[in-house]
């Protein structure tokens, strides 16, 4: 999952995006951000069209790592297109 603010921990219910390593994401052209080449340990594709809210405490979620700022900016720009 991707969340834009790693400091937002006061509320366990956070907006997140899914990351997947499977599937053919060519059909989602423009709304999937690859993590390959980003120096992130987590690999796969961020699905920008799959914005959800998740109760991290209820699901046992935890922070794994931070993606580079350029990746997060790319993700946020694509989400902005979807919600405007």
N, C-alpha and C positions, 0 to 999 in steps of 0.2 A: 504494500500500500504506500501511497505517496501523500504527504501532507505538507503544505507550504510553510508551516511555522513550527519548527521543532520545539519551541518554548510553550506552545499552547497545550498545557497539561492540566489546567484547572478543571476543565469539563471533559469527562471521559468520552463524550460523544463528539466525534470529529468527522469533518468531511475528508474522504479518502478516495484514491484512485487505485484500481487494480493493476497489478503487474503480472504478465503471463509470459511463459516461454514457448507456448505452443500455438498452433494455428497459423493461418495464412492471413496476415494483416494488410496485404496489398489492397484489399477491398475497403479498408478503413483509412485509405490514403488521406493524410491531413489530420487525423485524430488519434494517431498512435505515435508515441515518441520512443525510439529505441534507446536502450541504455548501453548498448555495445559501444566501446570507444570512449565512454564517459568516465573511466577510472573508478566506477562504482563496483563494489563486490557483487551486488545483486545484478543479475543479467536478465534480459527479456525486453518486453515492450510495455510501456505505460499506456493504458487504455484511457485516453482523455474523455471519451464519450461514456464512460462507466462511473461517473461521479456518484458517490453514495455517502451516507453517514453511518458510522459504525460505533458502537459502544465498546471501546477497546478493553475496558475492565471486564465486561461480561464475556468477551471472546478470548480473553487472555492475550491480547495484543501487546506488542512491545516494540520499541524503537530498535532498528537494526543498524541503520547508517543514514547519513545525509548524502543526497545526490549533489553533484556540482551545481553551482548557481546557474550556469548556462542551461542546464537541463531543466531545472525548476522554472526558469523564465520561459523556456519553450513550452513546457506543459501549461503554465498559467495563461500564456497567450492563446493557446488552442482552446482552453476551457472558456476563456472570455468570448471567443467567437461563437461558441455554442450557447452561451447564456444571454448574449445581447440581442 
